[in-house]
Amino acid sequence: MRTLAMKVLGSAEKLPKRQVPTEEVAPMCGIDVTEAIERTGVHTRYWLSEEEDPLVLGTQAAEQAIADAGLRPADIDLVLNASGTPMQAIPDGGALMGAALGLTGHFAFSLHATCISFLVALQQAAFLIDAERARHVVIVSTEAGSRGLNFDQPESALLIGDAAVAIVVGPADRKEQGLQNASFTTDPRGVHDAEIRGFGTRIPVTHAVHSPADFQFDMNGLKLLRSALTVFPTFLETIAPGFSNGAPGIDRIIPHQTSKAGMELMSRFWGWDRMTVTLADVGNTIAASIPLAMHRTPIQPGEKALLIGTGSGTHYGALVVQW
């Protein structure tokens, strides 16, 4: 794959006002606090209050990222909403974001691949910028997973946090700067291991009263981990030879923040030194977790980063980006 020329110009994060320690969540799940932290690795997370709107949070992150890039909203050609938890069914969340930013005459839409939605969106932005079909693209991942938690399932209820992150990308200013490699695959065996069955057309919304569990997050964490152990080593070798045993040539590794067990799995391949881990402070923020970790990583010009993750037991994705 030839390098798709692009550059990360700016980034920003926006967290809900309410910080929620595990000491508060564990009793809701009927779990001892010490055990909860030991099992998940999460000490605290942020949850939206009832009056907070994930669209507002995402818009604020986008505005701050655009300013961080030294741009104005009018300079943005394309808005990509890359969120694992849709804000509403219709209209598209990208259109909502574009309207909230006050943009007219520009395109805005969503890319949805659950927890790796940001990776898919970043690749799409790189295609367009490299082809000179867009100059400045803002990618927004705004998550409100706390609103669909089932506290009878501690393994997921203890993990999930809310957040909004925005990344602005534009033309490269150096040779070889940009997206150097990408790999994506779907394992259909995991389609029922992490799901929210409701809010679509397969289950009428009227069923929510009698089967609320269909409208809450349902996860089989042990099965997800076993699948990852099987699929991940082979997937890593599709990115580049040797990536399942050290990731040669990579300076920074920015993974999706799945769980304590997931982070430990990642460390088996690469160790902890190059990995950015935000899980303990914000939990698993779904599609916002990779750009959030990226925003918090002091990546230097010339460094090469591996952005990598899994999504709902089915999607595996990775990008190699030269800063």
C-alpha positions in Angstrom: 0.0 0.0 0.0 1.4 3.4 -0.9 1.3 6.2 1.7 -1.8 8.2 1.6 -0.5 11.8 2.3 -2.2 13.5 5.2 -1.4 15.1 8.5 -3.1 15.3 11.9 -3.6 19.0 12.4 -5.5 19.3 15.7 -7.4 17.3 18.4 -9.5 17.8 21.4 -11.4 15.8 24.0 -14.5 16.7 26.0 -15.7 14.7 28.9 -19.0 14.8 30.8 -19.2 16.8 34.0 -19.9 13.8 36.2 -16.9 11.7 37.2 -18.0 8.3 38.4 -15.6 6.2 40.6 -15.8 2.4 40.7 -16.8 2.7 44.4 -20.1 4.1 43.1 -20.6 1.6 40.2 -19.6 -1.7 42.0 -22.5 -1.7 44.4 -25.0 -1.1 41.5 -23.6 -4.3 40.0 -23.5 -6.3 43.3 -19.7 -6.5 43.2 -17.1 -5.8 45.8 -15.1 -2.6 44.9 -11.7 -4.2 45.2 -12.8 -7.1 43.0 -14.4 -4.8 40.5 -11.2 -2.8 40.0 -9.1 -6.0 39.9 -11.3 -7.5 37.2 -11.7 -4.5 35.0 -8.7 -2.2 35.7 -11.1 0.8 35.7 -10.8 3.2 38.7 -13.1 5.9 37.4 -15.1 6.9 34.3 -17.3 9.8 33.2 -21.1 9.4 32.6 -23.4 11.9 30.9 -26.1 13.3 33.3 -29.7 13.3 32.1 -29.5 16.9 30.9 -26.2 16.5 29.0 -26.4 15.8 25.2 -23.7 13.8 23.4 -24.3 16.0 20.3 -23.3 19.0 22.4 -20.3 17.2 23.8 -19.2 16.2 20.3 -19.7 19.7 18.9 -17.6 21.2 21.6 -14.8 18.7 21.0 -15.0 19.5 17.2 -14.9 23.2 17.8 -11.9 22.9 20.1 -10.0 20.5 17.6 -10.7 22.9 14.7 -9.3 25.8 16.8 -6.3 23.6 17.8 -5.6 23.1 14.1 -5.6 26.9 13.5 -8.8 26.7 11.4 -12.4 27.9 11.5 -15.5 25.7 11.1 -15.9 27.2 7.6 -12.6 25.7 6.6 -13.9 22.2 7.1 -14.8 20.3 3.9 -16.2 17.2 5.5 -17.5 16.1 8.9 -17.3 12.3 9.7 -19.3 11.1 12.7 -17.5 7.9 13.9 -19.5 6.9 16.9 -20.3 3.4 18.1 -23.5 4.6 19.9 -25.7 6.5 17.4 -27.3 9.7 18.7 -30.5 8.9 16.8 -31.7 6.9 13.9 -32.7 9.7 11.5 -31.3 12.1 10.4 -27.8 10.8 10.3 -25.5 11.8 13.2 -23.0 13.3 10.8 -25.7 15.7 9.5 -26.6 16.6 13.1 -22.9 17.4 13.8 -22.6 19.4 10.6 -25.6 21.4 11.5 -24.4 22.0 15.1 -21.1 23.3 13.7 -23.1 25.7 11.4 -21.8 24.3 8.2 -23.6 24.7 4.9 -22.5 23.6 1.5 -20.4 20.8 2.9 -20.9 17.1 3.3 -21.4 15.3 6.7 -22.1 11.7 7.3 -21.5 8.7 9.6 -19.2 5.7 9.5 -20.2 2.9 11.9 -18.0 0.0 12.7 -18.7 -0.1 16.5 -15.5 0.4 18.5 -13.2 0.8 15.5 -15.4 3.4 13.8 -12.6 6.0 14.2 -10.1 3.9 12.3 -12.5 3.5 9.4 -13.2 7.2 9.3 -9.5 8.1 9.5 -8.8 5.8 6.5 -11.7 7.5 4.6 -10.4 10.9 5.4 -6.9 9.9 4.2 -8.3 8.6 0.9 -10.1 11.9 0.2 -7.2 14.2 1.3 -4.6 12.2 -0.7 -6.9 12.4 -3.8 -7.4 16.1 -3.2 -11.1 15.6 -2.9 -11.1 17.2 0.5 -8.6 19.5 2.3 -9.7 19.6 5.9 -11.8 16.8 7.6 -13.0 16.7 11.1 -13.7 13.2 12.6 -15.9 13.2 15.7 -16.5 10.2 18.0 -19.0 11.0 20.7 -20.1 8.2 23.0 -22.9 7.8 25.5 -22.7 4.1 26.3 -23.7 4.6 29.9 -27.3 5.2 28.7 -27.6 1.6 27.6 -25.9 -0.3 30.4 -27.3 -3.4 32.1 -26.1 -3.5 35.7 -27.0 -7.2 35.8 -23.9 -7.6 33.6 -21.1 -6.3 35.7 -18.4 -7.1 33.1 -19.7 -4.4 30.8 -21.4 -2.1 33.2 -18.1 -1.6 35.1 -16.1 -0.9 31.9 -18.1 1.7 29.9 -17.4 5.4 30.1 -18.7 8.4 28.0 -16.5 10.8 26.1 -16.3 12.9 22.9 -13.1 13.3 20.9 -12.5 15.2 17.6 -9.5 14.9 15.3 -8.8 17.3 12.4 -6.7 16.0 9.4 -5.4 17.8 6.4 -2.7 17.8 3.7 0.8 16.4 4.6 3.7 18.8 4.6 6.5 16.2 4.4 7.2 13.2 2.2 6.0 9.8 3.6 3.8 11.6 6.2 0.4 10.0 6.4 -1.3 6.7 6.3 1.3 4.1 5.4 -0.7 0.8 5.9 -4.1 -0.4 6.9 -5.8 -3.7 7.5 -9.4 -4.6 8.4 -11.3 -7.8 8.7 -14.6 -9.1 10.1 -15.0 -12.4 12.0 -18.7 -13.3 11.7 -18.5 -15.8 14.5 -18.7 -13.0 17.0 -21.8 -11.2 15.8 -23.8 -12.1 18.9 -21.0 -11.7 21.5 -21.5 -7.9 22.0 -24.7 -6.3 20.8 -27.7 -4.0 21.4 -30.5 -5.7 19.5 -33.0 -2.9 19.7 -33.4 0.5 18.2 -33.4 -0.8 14.7 -36.0 -2.4 12.5 -35.6 -6.0 13.5 -37.3 -5.5 16.9 -40.3 -3.0 17.1 -39.7 -0.3 19.6 -43.0 -1.2 21.3 -41.2 -4.3 22.6 -39.0 -2.1 24.8 -41.6 -2.2 27.6 -41.7 -6.0 27.8 -38.0 -6.8 26.8 -35.8 -3.9 27.9 -32.7 -6.1 27.8 -32.9 -6.0 24.0 -32.3 -2.2 24.3 -29.3 -2.6 26.6 -25.7 -3.6 26.0 -25.3 -7.4 26.1 -21.7 -8.7 26.2 -20.1 -12.1 26.6 -16.6 -10.8 27.7 -15.0 -14.2 28.2 -16.0 -15.3 24.7 -14.8 -12.0 23.2 -11.4 -12.6 24.9 -11.1 -16.1 23.6 -11.9 -15.0 20.1 -9.3 -12.3 20.2 -6.7 -14.8 21.4 -7.5 -16.9 18.3 -7.9 -14.2 15.7 -5.5 -11.4 16.8 -2.1 -13.0 16.1 -3.0 -13.9 12.5 -4.6 -10.5 12.0 -1.4 -8.7 13.2 0.6 -10.4 10.5 -1.7 -8.9 7.8 -0.6 -5.4 8.8 3.1 -6.2 8.4 5.4 -9.2 9.0 6.5 -9.3 12.6 3.7 -7.3 14.1 2.6 -10.3 16.3 6.1 -10.3 17.8 7.3 -6.8 18.5 5.9 -4.4 15.8 9.2 -3.4 14.4 9.6 0.2 13.3 6.6 1.4 15.4 7.3 4.1 18.0 3.8 4.4 19.5 1.0 1.9 19.9 -2.5 3.3 20.5 -5.0 0.5 21.1 -8.7 0.4 21.7 -9.2 0.4 25.5 -11.2 -2.8 25.8 -10.6 -4.1 29.3 -7.8 -5.0 31.7 -7.6 -8.5 30.1 -7.6 -6.9 26.7 -4.7 -4.5 27.5 -2.8 -7.4 29.0 -3.3 -9.4 25.7 -1.9 -6.4 23.8 1.1 -6.2 26.0 2.0 -9.8 25.2 2.7 -8.7 21.7 4.5 -5.4 22.3 5.1 -4.8 26.0 3.8 -1.8 27.9 6.5 0.8 27.1 5.1 2.0 23.7 1.4 1.5 24.6 -0.9 4.4 25.6 -3.4 3.1 28.2 -6.2 5.3 29.4 -8.5 2.6 30.7 -8.0 3.2 34.4 -9.0 6.9 34.1 -11.9 6.9 31.7 -12.9 3.3 31.1 -13.8 1.8 27.7 -15.2 4.8 25.8 -16.1 2.7 22.7 -15.2 4.4 19.4 -13.8 7.4 21.3 -11.2 5.3 23.0 -8.6 5.3 20.2 -8.8 9.0 19.3 -8.8 9.8 23.1 -5.6 7.9 23.6 -4.2 9.4 20.5 -5.0 12.9 21.7 -3.3 12.2 25.0 -0.2 10.7 23.4 2.7 13.2 22.7 3.5 11.9 19.3 6.4 13.7 17.8 7.0 14.6 14.1 8.6 11.7 12.3 7.3 9.1 14.7 5.2 6.2 13.5 2.1 5.0 15.3 0.1 1.9 15.2 -3.7 2.6 15.8 -5.4 -0.7 16.5 -8.6 -2.2 17.9 -11.4 -4.7 17.9 -15.1 -3.9 17.7 -18.0 -5.9 19.2 -16.3 -9.3 18.7 -16.6 -9.0 14.9 -14.3 -6.2 13.6 -10.6 -6.0 13.7 -8.8 -2.9 12.4 -5.4 -1.3 12.3 -3.7 1.7 10.8 0.0 2.6 10.6 0.4 6.4 10.5 3.6 8.4 10.1 3.5 11.7 12.0 
